[in-house]
Amino acid sequence: MSPAFVDNDGKFNWRKVGYHARSAFAVLLAIAVLAGGGYFVFQQASEAWTAFRTEDDYAGEGADEISVTVPPGATVTQIGDVLVEAGVIKSTGTFRSVAAKNPESQSIQPGRYTLLTELPAEKALEMMLDPENLSVIRVTIPEGYTLGRQWTRIQTTLAEQGIDITRDELSAAASPEEIGLPVWARGKLEGFMFPETYQIAEPVSPLNIFQKQAEQFNTVAEEIGFVEGAEELGMDPFDVVTVASIIEREVNQEEYRDMVSAVIMNRLAQGMPLQMDSTVHYALQDFSKVTTTAEDRAVDSPYNTYLYPGLPPGAISNPGRAALDAASHPADTDALFFVTVNLDTGETRFAATAEEHNANVAAFQQWCQANTGRC
């Protein structure tokens, strides 16, 4: 037995046991207090650090799903303001600091994003750089549509996304100067609004759509040497666009386009009326058929190339790349006539004389008789 617990005569002393027990308990209690205090201090320090760190930022993985729209041309600061207003992040400054450390932040696209409220700025940026969170609207404008039909296509596509754009809004944005048309376009949009599939950012700006179309026209025209081709033909490029618009409406097979271009040029050179049904359709604004009646061909309009010689006063459609290329680089042929003899295959025949052409027309009429209602 330990001498700490016995008397001098060797007997067990309960008083000494109690004394030492109280001392041990005091020590243990002190240790416990110190440990508890340390934990308390640690807990408080941890909470203070978290509060400091998130004073201008949220912590966690976000709360509720929300749709946020970034306008075209928005800076990082402006994007941060949009996110703060929507409750996605807590501070524009924090978002700006996070974005400054990530070079990819400069590639944030305008449009509608699906995000979460109460996100850390870093997480918000990460979500905005993920294409899966960007809602993309695409408008496909077919080749050969008139400006009016293009606008209808734009309106219909946007309406499917719940976005209402009025005709007045489209018309108000149709400013040739702001759109960026070439100076030789004579201030007209028809013929220069390039048909293509375009990605449209939200909020939707009609002017932005038109600018994209004009920019694409300018790019394609440069790539195919359109202006240079017009100069070689001795023609104003505006008139060559008009030729391209006729080609686009008259033939849908690429292999025939440069030949149709040559027919138009040859007839112009000889002073022959073009006599193109497509120009009459434009005058009537009726594109439901491929032929015309005697009554149709009697309409008094400068676009009626049966009544008025030369080219119409402007384009009758918005041509694509192939038609523009063909118009500025016609085939080398003496053909003066053409007719599509089979509307299913697009087969088109060319002739240098009226007799040859009449034989081709007879073949077309035979096809029409066999396909009632198609012509």
ABEGO torsion letter per residue (X at the ends): XBAAABBAAGBBBAAAAAAAAAAAAAAAAAAAAAAAAAAAAAAAAAAAAAAAAAAABBBEAEBBBBBBBBBBGBBAAAAAAAAAAAGABABAAAAAAAAAABAAAAABBBEBBBBBBGBBAAAAAAAAABAAABBBBBBBBBBGBBAAAAAAAAAAAAAAAGBBBBAAAAAAABBAAAAGBBAAAGGBABGABBBBBBBBBOBBBAAAAAAAAAAAAAAAAAAAGAAAAAAAAGBBAAAAAAAAAAAAAABABAAAAAAAAAAAAAAAAAGBBAGBAAAAAAAAGBAABABBBAAAAABBBAABAAABBEBBABBABBBBAAAAAAAABBBBBABABBBBABAAAGBBBBBABAAAAAAAAAAAAAAAAABBGAX
